[in-house]
Amino acid sequence: ITVAMIAGFGVNAVAGFGVGIRIEPLVLIPFYAMSAVASPFMGQNFAAGKLNRMLEARKVIAKFSIGYGLLLTTVLFFAAPYLARLFSDAAEIQDVAVTYLRIMAISYAGYGMVMSACAGFNGMGFPLPGVAISVCRAMLVFLPLALLFKSLLGLTGLFYAAAISNVLIGLAAYKWLGSYIRGHRQEEAQQQLY
């Protein structure tokens, strides 16, 4: 759907977007690693009933996401033009790639939180919240924003819609994971009373 929307702005827009989404996974490797660790960590501690450790891990994940996200925002602001030139000599393609990377970098902290929260839910044996988070991010938040911002801001509006989706759903995922863990901690405390 996103590519179809971008295609309305021409082949250079699609090519520039293609460059951006090829660079993006490389800079997100630490987030992939963090989410890979979050799943077994949350699962093991959940099974052991160490829910306070899970809440502490959630805070550490959020701090890392924000810190690394800010670092990426700074680095990509300056490095994006150089990275885009590695993929294309066409100025229009480079411009789209640079715009994409600079806008999206602002939201990578939220995206890191989304990935880790989904992994945490999976590790605890509750995959449906992770599915709900992913569906909400793509369909319920991004799509309406994309349609609105595309009409207001053109191509860059689509990138802003994706960035806002990452931030909003990242915050929601952080809150939901915390409330899920605290809810199980209260259940455990009540069971001990009986």
N, CA and C atoms as a LAMMPS dump frame, in Angstrom:
ITEM: TIMESTEP
0
ITEM: NUMBER OF ATOMS
582
ITEM: BOX BOUNDS ff ff ff
-5.0000000000000000e+02 5.0000000000000000e+02
-5.0000000000000000e+02 5.0000000000000000e+02
-5.0000000000000000e+02 5.0000000000000000e+02
ITEM: ATOMS id mol type element x y z
1 1 1 N 0.836 -1.2 0
2 1 2 C 0 0 0
3 1 3 C 0.865 1.241 0
4 2 1 N 1.917 1.222 0.816
5 2 2 C 2.814 2.376 0.883
6 2 3 C 3.499 2.615 -0.456
7 3 1 N 4.001 1.55 -1.058
8 3 2 C 4.681 1.683 -2.359
9 3 3 C 3.706 2.201 -3.404
10 4 1 N 2.467 1.737 -3.363
11 4 2 C 1.465 2.22 -4.316
12 4 3 C 1.225 3.716 -4.137
13 5 1 N 1.177 4.166 -2.891
14 5 2 C 1.006 5.605 -2.637
15 5 3 C 2.204 6.393 -3.149
16 6 1 N 3.398 5.863 -2.883
17 6 2 C 4.62 6.553 -3.302
18 6 3 C 4.739 6.562 -4.818
19 7 1 N 4.262 5.498 -5.464
20 7 2 C 4.344 5.407 -6.926
21 7 3 C 3.624 6.56 -7.614
22 8 1 N 2.634 7.127 -6.948
23 8 2 C 1.938 8.28 -7.51
24 8 3 C 2.827 9.502 -7.664
25 9 1 N 3.97 9.497 -7.02
26 9 2 C 4.906 10.619 -7.111
27 9 3 C 6.036 10.356 -8.114
28 10 1 N 5.978 9.213 -8.808
29 10 2 C 6.938 8.925 -9.869
30 10 3 C 7.967 7.881 -9.491
31 11 1 N 8.702 7.442 -10.529
32 11 2 C 9.678 6.361 -10.333
33 11 3 C 10.841 6.782 -9.45
34 12 1 N 11.229 8.056 -9.503
35 12 2 C 12.324 8.511 -8.648
36 12 3 C 11.946 8.456 -7.174
37 13 1 N 10.679 8.72 -6.888
38 13 2 C 10.206 8.634 -5.504
39 13 3 C 10.266 7.187 -5.017
40 14 1 N 9.835 6.25 -5.87
41 14 2 C 9.88 4.826 -5.501
42 14 3 C 11.327 4.382 -5.318
43 15 1 N 12.197 4.814 -6.211
44 15 2 C 13.607 4.436 -6.116
45 15 3 C 14.251 5.02 -4.86
46 16 1 N 13.948 6.278 -4.548
47 16 2 C 14.49 6.907 -3.338
48 16 3 C 14.006 6.222 -2.075
49 17 1 N 12.723 5.862 -2.075
50 17 2 C 12.165 5.109 -0.947
51 17 3 C 12.868 3.756 -0.835
52 18 1 N 13.105 3.124 -1.974
53 18 2 C 13.809 1.842 -1.992
54 18 3 C 15.2 1.947 -1.393
55 19 1 N 15.894 3.034 -1.696
56 19 2 C 17.222 3.255 -1.111
57 19 3 C 17.105 3.396 0.404
58 20 1 N 16.131 4.189 0.843
59 20 2 C 15.945 4.415 2.279
60 20 3 C 15.665 3.135 3.034
61 21 1 N 14.783 2.29 2.482
62 21 2 C 14.432 1.065 3.212
63 21 3 C 15.514 -0.013 3.108
64 22 1 N 16.497 0.201 2.249
65 22 2 C 17.639 -0.719 2.223
66 22 3 C 18.708 -0.308 3.237
67 23 1 N 18.807 0.976 3.497
68 23 2 C 19.757 1.46 4.503
69 23 3 C 19.209 1.225 5.915
70 24 1 N 17.918 1.402 6.058
71 24 2 C 17.258 1.342 7.365
72 24 3 C 17.569 0.076 8.168
73 25 1 N 17.449 -1.138 7.597
74 25 2 C 17.72 -2.33 8.41
75 25 3 C 19.146 -2.378 8.959
76 26 1 N 20.09 -1.786 8.251
77 26 2 C 21.474 -1.802 8.719
78 26 3 C 21.64 -0.989 9.993
79 27 1 N 20.977 0.17 10.046
80 27 2 C 21.118 1.009 11.242
81 27 3 C 20.25 0.502 12.395
82 28 1 N 19.287 -0.367 12.084
83 28 2 C 18.392 -0.89 13.116
84 28 3 C 18.867 -2.214 13.725
85 29 1 N 20.025 -2.701 13.308
86 29 2 C 20.527 -3.984 13.818
87 29 3 C 20.548 -4.047 15.353
88 30 1 N 20.997 -2.995 16.06
89 30 2 C 20.953 -3.082 17.531
90 30 3 C 19.543 -3.279 18.09
91 31 1 N 18.544 -2.711 17.433
92 31 2 C 17.161 -2.926 17.879
93 31 3 C 16.716 -4.372 17.639
94 32 1 N 17.128 -4.941 16.503
95 32 2 C 16.808 -6.349 16.243
96 32 3 C 17.457 -7.238 17.309
97 33 1 N 18.689 -6.91 17.66
98 33 2 C 19.397 -7.689 18.685
99 33 3 C 18.709 -7.551 20.04
100 34 1 N 18.291 -6.334 20.359
101 34 2 C 17.621 -6.116 21.641
102 34 3 C 16.311 -6.905 21.719
103 35 1 N 15.552 -6.904 20.627
104 35 2 C 14.287 -7.641 20.649
105 35 3 C 14.535 -9.149 20.713
106 36 1 N 15.636 -9.605 20.112
107 36 2 C 15.971 -11.034 20.184
108 36 3 C 16.312 -11.445 21.613
109 37 1 N 16.889 -10.523 22.372
110 37 2 C 17.226 -10.804 23.777
111 37 3 C 15.985 -10.655 24.658
112 38 1 N 15.109 -9.704 24.314
113 38 2 C 13.936 -9.42 25.152
114 38 3 C 13.022 -10.632 25.286
115 39 1 N 12.859 -11.387 24.201
116 39 2 C 11.922 -12.508 24.23
117 39 3 C 12.308 -13.578 25.256
118 40 1 N 13.519 -14.144 25.201
119 40 2 C 13.848 -15.167 26.212
120 40 3 C 13.995 -14.587 27.617
121 41 1 N 14.468 -13.34 27.708
122 41 2 C 14.625 -12.722 29.032
123 41 3 C 13.264 -12.57 29.708
124 42 1 N 12.314 -12.022 28.974
125 42 2 C 10.97 -11.837 29.534
126 42 3 C 10.319 -13.198 29.828
127 43 1 N 10.496 -14.148 28.928
128 43 2 C 9.908 -15.468 29.135
129 43 3 C 10.441 -16.163 30.368
130 44 1 N 11.761 -16.14 30.524
131 44 2 C 12.379 -16.817 31.671
132 44 3 C 11.951 -16.172 32.982
133 45 1 N 11.98 -14.84 33.027
134 45 2 C 11.622 -14.141 34.26
135 45 3 C 10.13 -14.238 34.561
136 46 1 N 9.32 -14.29 33.526
137 46 2 C 7.882 -14.465 33.72
138 46 3 C 7.604 -15.831 34.329
139 47 1 N 8.259 -16.855 33.781
140 47 2 C 8.068 -18.224 34.298
141 47 3 C 8.577 -18.347 35.729
142 48 1 N 9.638 -17.596 36.045
143 48 2 C 10.207 -17.653 37.396
144 48 3 C 9.471 -16.742 38.374
145 49 1 N 8.504 -15.976 37.877
146 49 2 C 7.75 -15.073 38.742
147 49 3 C 8.518 -13.831 39.149
148 50 1 N 9.579 -13.514 38.417
149 50 2 C 10.397 -12.333 38.741
150 50 3 C 9.887 -11.133 37.927
151 51 1 N 8.702 -10.697 38.291
152 51 2 C 8.036 -9.654 37.51
153 51 3 C 8.692 -8.287 37.698
154 52 1 N 9.29 -8.053 38.863
155 52 2 C 9.993 -6.784 39.069
156 52 3 C 11.194 -6.659 38.136
157 53 1 N 11.87 -7.781 37.895
158 53 2 C 12.99 -7.766 36.938
159 53 3 C 12.504 -7.419 35.541
160 54 1 N 11.312 -7.895 35.198
161 54 2 C 10.738 -7.6 33.884
162 54 3 C 10.426 -6.115 33.743
163 55 1 N 9.889 -5.52 34.804
164 55 2 C 9.601 -4.081 34.763
165 55 3 C 10.892 -3.272 34.649
166 56 1 N 11.937 -3.734 35.354
167 56 2 C 13.226 -3.056 35.256
168 56 3 C 13.807 -3.2 33.846
169 57 1 N 13.675 -4.393 33.256
170 57 2 C 14.163 -4.621 31.893
171 57 3 C 13.425 -3.735 30.906
172 58 1 N 12.13 -3.555 31.125
173 58 2 C 11.325 -2.678 30.265
174 58 3 C 11.873 -1.247 30.295
175 59 1 N 12.271 -0.789 31.47
176 59 2 C 12.858 0.557 31.583
177 59 3 C 14.195 0.632 30.858
178 60 1 N 14.997 -0.412 31.004
179 60 2 C 16.31 -0.444 30.327
180 60 3 C 16.116 -0.439 28.814
181 61 1 N 15.148 -1.207 28.329
182 61 2 C 14.847 -1.243 26.893
183 61 3 C 14.436 0.135 26.404
184 62 1 N 13.587 0.813 27.182
185 62 2 C 13.136 2.152 26.792
186 62 3 C 14.299 3.138 26.767
187 63 1 N 15.166 3.078 27.776
188 63 2 C 16.324 3.98 27.814
189 63 3 C 17.247 3.734 26.633
190 64 1 N 17.498 2.455 26.339
191 64 2 C 18.35 2.147 25.188
192 64 3 C 17.704 2.631 23.897
193 65 1 N 16.399 2.395 23.761
194 65 2 C 15.694 2.806 22.543
195 65 3 C 15.795 4.315 22.345
196 66 1 N 15.594 5.063 23.412
197 66 2 C 15.668 6.522 23.308
198 66 3 C 17.096 6.969 23.02
199 67 1 N 18.046 6.41 23.748
200 67 2 C 19.448 6.81 23.55
201 67 3 C 19.958 6.489 22.16
202 68 1 N 19.744 5.258 21.732
203 68 2 C 20.208 4.869 20.396
204 68 3 C 19.4 5.591 19.321
205 69 1 N 18.114 5.795 19.579
206 69 2 C 17.289 6.537 18.622
207 69 3 C 17.787 7.965 18.423
208 70 1 N 18.17 8.63 19.522
209 70 2 C 18.711 9.992 19.403
210 70 3 C 20.051 9.993 18.665
211 71 1 N 20.862 8.983 18.94
212 71 2 C 22.135 8.86 18.229
213 71 3 C 21.895 8.697 16.727
214 72 1 N 20.949 7.818 16.358
215 72 2 C 20.638 7.619 14.939
216 72 3 C 20.108 8.886 14.291
217 73 1 N 19.271 9.619 15.015
218 73 2 C 18.728 10.866 14.485
219 73 3 C 19.858 11.825 14.134
220 74 1 N 20.815 11.946 15.031
221 74 2 C 21.954 12.851 14.804
222 74 3 C 22.838 12.354 13.669
223 75 1 N 23.198 11.071 13.725
224 75 2 C 24.107 10.518 12.716
225 75 3 C 23.48 10.562 11.325
226 76 1 N 22.226 10.138 11.221
227 76 2 C 21.585 10.092 9.902
228 76 3 C 21.305 11.482 9.334
229 77 1 N 21.119 12.459 10.202
230 77 2 C 20.924 13.816 9.688
231 77 3 C 22.128 14.229 8.838
232 78 1 N 23.322 13.888 9.319
233 78 2 C 24.535 14.271 8.597
234 78 3 C 24.974 13.219 7.575
235 79 1 N 24.767 11.934 7.895
236 79 2 C 25.299 10.866 7.041
237 79 3 C 24.37 10.475 5.898
238 80 1 N 23.092 10.788 5.994
239 80 2 C 22.127 10.349 4.978
240 80 3 C 22.522 10.737 3.552
241 81 1 N 22.984 11.972 3.296
242 81 2 C 23.37 12.307 1.919
243 81 3 C 24.504 11.429 1.383
244 82 1 N 25.458 11.117 2.235
245 82 2 C 26.586 10.286 1.818
246 82 3 C 26.14 8.849 1.563
247 83 1 N 25.273 8.35 2.436
248 83 2 C 24.768 6.985 2.255
249 83 3 C 23.924 6.877 0.988
250 84 1 N 23.092 7.875 0.729
251 84 2 C 22.237 7.838 -0.463
252 84 3 C 23.07 7.835 -1.74
253 85 1 N 24.195 8.548 -1.731
254 85 2 C 25.069 8.596 -2.912
255 85 3 C 25.693 7.246 -3.234
256 86 1 N 25.808 6.384 -2.23
257 86 2 C 26.352 5.048 -2.471
258 86 3 C 25.421 4.199 -3.331
259 87 1 N 24.135 4.552 -3.35
260 87 2 C 23.134 3.751 -4.049
261 87 3 C 22.701 4.345 -5.386
262 88 1 N 22.836 5.661 -5.539
263 88 2 C 22.352 6.29 -6.769
264 88 3 C 23.095 7.589 -7.043
265 89 1 N 23.272 7.862 -8.342
266 89 2 C 23.871 9.132 -8.749
267 89 3 C 22.809 10.192 -9.03
268 90 1 N 21.558 9.792 -9.125
269 90 2 C 20.476 10.719 -9.47
270 90 3 C 20.106 11.575 -8.26
271 91 1 N 20.134 12.886 -8.439
272 91 2 C 19.875 13.819 -7.346
273 91 3 C 18.465 13.655 -6.772
274 92 1 N 17.475 13.412 -7.641
275 92 2 C 16.088 13.283 -7.165
276 92 3 C 15.921 12.045 -6.275
277 93 1 N 16.569 10.957 -6.669
278 93 2 C 16.507 9.726 -5.864
279 93 3 C 17.2 9.949 -4.522
280 94 1 N 18.348 10.589 -4.565
281 94 2 C 19.081 10.895 -3.335
282 94 3 C 18.244 11.762 -2.402
283 95 1 N 17.57 12.767 -2.963
284 95 2 C 16.759 13.67 -2.14
285 95 3 C 15.657 12.923 -1.396
286 96 1 N 14.983 12.012 -2.102
287 96 2 C 13.907 11.237 -1.463
288 96 3 C 14.488 10.349 -0.36
289 97 1 N 15.6 9.685 -0.645
290 97 2 C 16.223 8.793 0.348
291 97 3 C 16.654 9.579 1.583
292 98 1 N 17.259 10.737 1.371
293 98 2 C 17.723 11.563 2.487
294 98 3 C 16.534 12.043 3.321
295 99 1 N 15.493 12.495 2.652
296 99 2 C 14.294 12.958 3.361
297 99 3 C 13.697 11.823 4.182
298 100 1 N 13.595 10.655 3.571
299 100 2 C 13.046 9.485 4.273
300 100 3 C 13.865 9.17 5.522
301 101 1 N 15.175 9.06 5.372
302 101 2 C 16.03 8.675 6.497
303 101 3 C 16.015 9.716 7.612
304 102 1 N 16.031 10.983 7.245
305 102 2 C 16.034 12.025 8.277
306 102 3 C 14.722 12.069 9.051
307 103 1 N 13.613 11.886 8.362
308 103 2 C 12.32 11.897 9.054
309 103 3 C 12.15 10.633 9.892
310 104 1 N 12.437 9.489 9.302
311 104 2 C 12.221 8.227 10.007
312 104 3 C 13.15 8.079 11.212
313 105 1 N 14.351 8.619 11.133
314 105 2 C 15.304 8.484 12.236
315 105 3 C 14.74 9.045 13.54
316 106 1 N 13.908 10.055 13.433
317 106 2 C 13.298 10.662 14.618
318 106 3 C 12.428 9.641 15.358
319 107 1 N 11.916 8.664 14.626
320 107 2 C 10.96 7.713 15.21
321 107 3 C 11.564 6.363 15.562
322 108 1 N 12.839 6.17 15.333
323 108 2 C 13.415 4.845 15.552
324 108 3 C 13.365 4.408 17.011
325 109 1 N 13.383 5.345 17.944
326 109 2 C 13.243 4.974 19.36
327 109 3 C 11.907 4.277 19.586
328 110 1 N 10.848 4.821 18.996
329 110 2 C 9.534 4.2 19.108
330 110 3 C 9.489 2.838 18.456
331 111 1 N 10.142 2.73 17.299
332 111 2 C 10.156 1.449 16.592
333 111 3 C 10.911 0.39 17.395
334 112 1 N 11.999 0.79 18.031
335 112 2 C 12.742 -0.142 18.885
336 112 3 C 11.885 -0.649 20.028
337 113 1 N 11.086 0.23 20.598
338 113 2 C 10.198 -0.17 21.684
339 113 3 C 9.112 -1.108 21.182
340 114 1 N 8.59 -0.849 19.988
341 114 2 C 7.583 -1.732 19.39
342 114 3 C 8.149 -3.139 19.229
343 115 1 N 9.347 -3.23 18.648
344 115 2 C 9.952 -4.546 18.418
345 115 3 C 10.173 -5.298 19.722
346 116 1 N 10.7 -4.611 20.727
347 116 2 C 11.015 -5.278 21.99
348 116 3 C 9.76 -5.647 22.768
349 117 1 N 8.737 -4.799 22.715
350 117 2 C 7.491 -5.119 23.403
351 117 3 C 6.839 -6.35 22.777
352 118 1 N 6.806 -6.384 21.457
353 118 2 C 6.232 -7.554 20.766
354 118 3 C 7.013 -8.822 21.129
355 119 1 N 8.337 -8.704 21.144
356 119 2 C 9.171 -9.854 21.517
357 119 3 C 8.934 -10.256 22.966
358 120 1 N 8.767 -9.263 23.837
359 120 2 C 8.499 -9.55 25.248
360 120 3 C 7.192 -10.298 25.44
361 121 1 N 6.145 -9.844 24.762
362 121 2 C 4.86 -10.541 24.84
363 121 3 C 4.988 -11.983 24.33
364 122 1 N 5.704 -12.151 23.223
365 122 2 C 5.903 -13.502 22.681
366 122 3 C 6.639 -14.384 23.673
367 123 1 N 7.667 -13.82 24.3
368 123 2 C 8.44 -14.578 25.272
369 123 3 C 7.614 -15.034 26.465
370 124 1 N 6.646 -14.206 26.847
371 124 2 C 5.774 -14.569 27.972
372 124 3 C 4.701 -15.57 27.572
373 125 1 N 4.605 -15.841 26.266
374 125 2 C 3.589 -16.778 25.793
375 125 3 C 2.266 -16.114 25.454
376 126 1 N 2.306 -14.789 25.232
377 126 2 C 1.105 -14.039 24.862
378 126 3 C 1.338 -13.346 23.517
379 127 1 N 1.193 -14.06 22.408
380 127 2 C 1.502 -13.463 21.109
381 127 3 C 0.461 -12.46 20.605
382 128 1 N -0.775 -12.547 21.078
383 128 2 C -1.82 -11.681 20.537
384 128 3 C -1.594 -10.186 20.784
385 129 1 N -1.088 -9.774 21.959
386 129 2 C -0.79 -8.343 22.103
387 129 3 C 0.247 -7.848 21.085
388 130 1 N 1.245 -8.674 20.792
389 130 2 C 2.238 -8.297 19.782
390 130 3 C 1.616 -8.146 18.408
391 131 1 N 0.709 -9.065 18.073
392 131 2 C -0.008 -8.972 16.795
393 131 3 C -0.848 -7.702 16.766
394 132 1 N -1.541 -7.426 17.881
395 132 2 C -2.387 -6.228 17.952
396 132 3 C -1.56 -4.961 17.792
397 133 1 N -0.389 -4.923 18.417
398 133 2 C 0.494 -3.758 18.302
399 133 3 C 0.903 -3.549 16.847
400 134 1 N 1.311 -4.62 16.187
401 134 2 C 1.754 -4.515 14.791
402 134 3 C 0.614 -4.109 13.866
403 135 1 N -0.567 -4.688 14.074
404 135 2 C -1.714 -4.342 13.23
405 135 3 C -2.126 -2.893 13.462
406 136 1 N -2.155 -2.472 14.714
407 136 2 C -2.502 -1.076 15.015
408 136 3 C -1.528 -0.106 14.366
409 137 1 N -0.244 -0.43 14.445
410 137 2 C 0.773 0.45 13.875
411 137 3 C 0.575 0.608 12.37
412 138 1 N 0.337 -0.502 11.688
413 138 2 C 0.259 -0.47 10.226
414 138 3 C -1.098 0.004 9.715
415 139 1 N -2.169 -0.534 10.297
416 139 2 C -3.488 -0.311 9.709
417 139 3 C -4.284 0.808 10.377
418 140 1 N -4.276 0.849 11.695
419 140 2 C -5.14 1.797 12.388
420 140 3 C -4.516 3.179 12.57
421 141 1 N -3.187 3.234 12.639
422 141 2 C -2.53 4.53 12.836
423 141 3 C -1.883 5.023 11.538
424 142 1 N -1.011 4.188 10.952
425 142 2 C -0.281 4.655 9.77
426 142 3 C -1.199 4.972 8.592
427 143 1 N -2.076 4.049 8.244
428 143 2 C -2.882 4.216 7.032
429 143 3 C -3.73 5.487 7.036
430 144 1 N -4.506 5.76 8.099
431 144 2 C -5.263 7.019 8.101
432 144 3 C -4.365 8.258 8.06
433 145 1 N -3.258 8.202 8.832
434 145 2 C -2.328 9.339 8.819
435 145 3 C -1.703 9.514 7.439
436 146 1 N -1.366 8.397 6.799
437 146 2 C -0.755 8.468 5.466
438 146 3 C -1.7 9.131 4.463
439 147 1 N -2.961 8.741 4.498
440 147 2 C -3.932 9.333 3.577
441 147 3 C -4.107 10.826 3.847
442 148 1 N -4.149 11.199 5.124
443 148 2 C -4.297 12.607 5.482
444 148 3 C -3.056 13.414 5.123
445 149 1 N -1.893 12.944 5.559
446 149 2 C -0.66 13.705 5.363
447 149 3 C -0.227 13.745 3.905
448 150 1 N -0.57 12.694 3.163
449 150 2 C -0.248 12.696 1.729
450 150 3 C -0.972 13.843 1.041
451 151 1 N -2.222 14.055 1.396
452 151 2 C -2.984 15.14 0.772
453 151 3 C -2.508 16.511 1.249
454 152 1 N -1.96 16.587 2.458
455 152 2 C -1.498 17.874 2.992
456 152 3 C -0.057 18.205 2.619
457 153 1 N 0.818 17.194 2.669
458 153 2 C 2.262 17.437 2.531
459 153 3 C 2.918 16.706 1.368
460 154 1 N 2.141 15.919 0.645
461 154 2 C 2.72 15.179 -0.478
462 154 3 C 3.537 13.992 -0.005
463 155 1 N 4.617 13.723 -0.704
464 155 2 C 5.447 12.558 -0.42
465 155 3 C 6.006 12.564 1
466 156 1 N 6.496 13.716 1.458
467 156 2 C 7.056 13.767 2.819
468 156 3 C 5.985 13.489 3.866
469 157 1 N 4.727 13.757 3.538
470 157 2 C 3.645 13.451 4.457
471 157 3 C 3.546 11.972 4.763
472 158 1 N 3.829 11.134 3.76
473 158 2 C 3.83 9.685 3.991
474 158 3 C 4.916 9.286 4.981
475 159 1 N 6.072 9.923 4.861
476 159 2 C 7.173 9.613 5.782
477 159 3 C 6.849 10.093 7.197
478 160 1 N 6.238 11.283 7.3
479 160 2 C 5.83 11.772 8.621
480 160 3 C 4.781 10.861 9.246
481 161 1 N 3.869 10.354 8.426
482 161 2 C 2.846 9.434 8.929
483 161 3 C 3.487 8.177 9.518
484 162 1 N 4.483 7.637 8.826
485 162 2 C 5.177 6.443 9.327
486 162 3 C 5.928 6.752 10.616
487 163 1 N 6.573 7.913 10.666
488 163 2 C 7.333 8.283 11.866
489 163 3 C 6.409 8.486 13.061
490 164 1 N 5.307 9.172 12.857
491 164 2 C 4.355 9.4 13.948
492 164 3 C 3.779 8.073 14.432
493 165 1 N 3.508 7.161 13.489
494 165 2 C 2.996 5.837 13.854
495 165 3 C 3.976 5.105 14.755
496 166 1 N 5.251 5.152 14.412
497 166 2 C 6.273 4.494 15.231
498 166 3 C 6.288 5.052 16.652
499 167 1 N 6.231 6.379 16.767
500 167 2 C 6.309 7.014 18.086
501 167 3 C 5.06 6.706 18.919
502 168 1 N 3.889 6.878 18.323
503 168 2 C 2.645 6.641 19.072
504 168 3 C 2.507 5.189 19.51
505 169 1 N 2.768 4.274 18.593
506 169 2 C 2.624 2.854 18.938
507 169 3 C 3.761 2.409 19.85
508 170 1 N 4.931 3.011 19.727
509 170 2 C 6.021 2.717 20.661
510 170 3 C 5.642 3.077 22.088
511 171 1 N 5.037 4.258 22.269
512 171 2 C 4.578 4.666 23.599
513 171 3 C 3.48 3.734 24.11
514 172 1 N 2.54 3.401 23.231
515 172 2 C 1.447 2.501 23.623
516 172 3 C 1.979 1.119 23.996
517 173 1 N 2.947 0.62 23.224
518 173 2 C 3.528 -0.701 23.504
519 173 3 C 4.243 -0.703 24.853
520 174 1 N 4.965 0.373 25.137
521 174 2 C 5.666 0.504 26.425
522 174 3 C 4.668 0.449 27.583
523 175 1 N 3.594 1.222 27.46
524 175 2 C 2.566 1.26 28.51
525 175 3 C 1.876 -0.098 28.656
526 176 1 N 1.513 -0.693 27.522
527 176 2 C 0.774 -1.952 27.548
528 176 3 C 1.62 -3.061 28.183
529 177 1 N 2.887 -3.13 27.798
530 177 2 C 3.761 -4.156 28.378
531 177 3 C 3.851 -3.982 29.887
532 178 1 N 4.005 -2.753 30.33
533 178 2 C 4.081 -2.484 31.765
534 178 3 C 2.803 -2.848 32.492
535 179 1 N 1.659 -2.496 31.924
536 179 2 C 0.393 -2.81 32.592
537 179 3 C 0.141 -4.321 32.604
538 180 1 N 0.573 -5.008 31.564
539 180 2 C 0.431 -6.463 31.509
540 180 3 C 1.237 -7.125 32.624
541 181 1 N 2.479 -6.677 32.775
542 181 2 C 3.354 -7.244 33.808
543 181 3 C 2.805 -6.918 35.196
544 182 1 N 2.412 -5.652 35.407
545 182 2 C 1.876 -5.262 36.72
546 182 3 C 0.582 -6.015 37.039
547 183 1 N -0.236 -6.25 36.005
548 183 2 C -1.471 -7.016 36.211
549 183 3 C -1.185 -8.42 36.695
550 184 1 N -0.173 -9.054 36.138
551 184 2 C 0.191 -10.412 36.579
552 184 3 C 0.824 -10.384 37.964
553 185 1 N 1.519 -9.289 38.281
554 185 2 C 2.107 -9.174 39.621
555 185 3 C 0.998 -9.061 40.67
556 186 1 N -0.052 -8.329 40.36
557 186 2 C -1.178 -8.208 41.301
558 186 3 C -1.904 -9.537 41.466
559 187 1 N -2.078 -10.264 40.352
560 187 2 C -2.712 -11.58 40.425
561 187 3 C -1.904 -12.525 41.309
562 188 1 N -0.575 -12.471 41.125
563 188 2 C 0.307 -13.334 41.906
564 188 3 C 0.224 -13 43.394
565 189 1 N 0.162 -11.699 43.704
566 189 2 C 0.069 -11.265 45.099
567 189 3 C -1.257 -11.715 45.725
568 190 1 N -2.329 -11.64 44.966
569 190 2 C -3.638 -12.081 45.467
570 190 3 C -3.672 -13.584 45.71
571 191 1 N -3.039 -14.355 44.816
572 191 2 C -2.988 -15.798 44.988
573 191 3 C -2.214 -16.199 46.237
574 192 1 N -1.166 -15.41 46.559
575 192 2 C -0.379 -15.711 47.749
576 192 3 C -1.155 -15.441 49.026
577 193 1 N -2.11 -14.514 48.947
578 193 2 C -2.93 -14.222 50.117
579 193 3 C -3.879 -15.386 50.446
580 194 1 N -4.273 -16.114 49.408
581 194 2 C -5.198 -17.224 49.606
582 194 3 C -4.392 -18.477 49.679
